[in-house]
Amino acid sequence: MRQSLRVLAAMLMDLAKELKRLDSLQTTGEEVAKVSQLPFISSRLKTGQIEDVYKNIEERAKRKKKDGPSQ
């Protein structure tokens, strides 16, 4: 009985580590997505097409709201 509890505890610890790793990857992915928008915003600002930037931000906000909060 004790042996199986130790095995179960070890498996739960491994699962917790993996979940923590995956959570950090998700955060990194979101930050990469934000950075990938910088060239678009920069080029639009330089050419005076600020409306495109606002439209893009509004579309992303609508998608995020529709998709719900990330878990």
C-alpha atoms as one frame of an Amber mdcrd trajectory, in Angstrom:
protein
   0.000   0.000   0.000   2.757   2.436   0.909   4.617   1.647  -2.290   1.581
   2.449  -4.431   1.058   5.734  -2.550   4.669   6.702  -3.222   4.277   5.889
  -6.895   1.064   7.895  -7.049   2.710  10.838  -5.273   5.633  10.742  -7.702
   3.258  10.670 -10.665   1.333  13.659  -9.280   4.571  15.593  -8.792   5.596
  14.851 -12.385   2.179  15.958 -13.590   2.430  19.203 -11.605   5.869  19.922
 -13.119   4.570  19.258 -16.626   1.539  21.498 -16.098   3.772  24.281 -14.825
   6.022  23.887 -17.880   3.047  23.984 -20.254   1.672  27.055 -18.505   4.961
  28.871 -19.029   4.915  27.912 -22.707   1.424  29.350 -23.089   2.544  32.634
 -21.552   5.559  32.729 -23.819   3.334  32.064 -26.839   1.064  34.946 -25.922
   4.028  37.282 -25.537   5.413  36.179 -28.897   2.036  36.930 -30.476   2.117
  40.441 -29.014   5.631  41.088 -30.282   4.715  39.786 -33.728   2.196  42.640
 -34.015   4.859  45.336 -33.553   6.017  45.492 -37.209   2.393  45.842 -38.362
   1.695  48.649 -35.921   4.992  50.386 -36.623   4.534  50.338 -40.400   0.973
  51.648 -40.151   2.001  54.470 -37.845   4.803  55.502 -40.199   2.441  55.645
 -43.171  -0.296  57.448 -41.249  -2.761  54.546 -41.399  -3.632  54.682 -37.723
  -7.189  53.483 -38.455  -5.774  50.086 -39.490  -4.058  49.790 -36.125  -7.293
  50.539 -34.248  -9.263  48.104 -36.415  -6.690  45.382 -35.802  -6.782  45.956
 -32.037 -10.592  45.963 -32.013 -10.741  42.731 -34.036  -8.314  41.015 -31.695
 -10.309  42.197 -28.672 -13.547  40.882 -30.199 -11.936  37.510 -30.953 -10.520
  37.267 -27.456 -13.877  38.184 -25.927 -15.678  35.658 -28.155 -13.163  32.894
 -27.414 -13.349  33.588 -23.709 -10.524  33.843 -21.210  -7.540  31.594 -21.796
  -7.056  28.884 -19.236
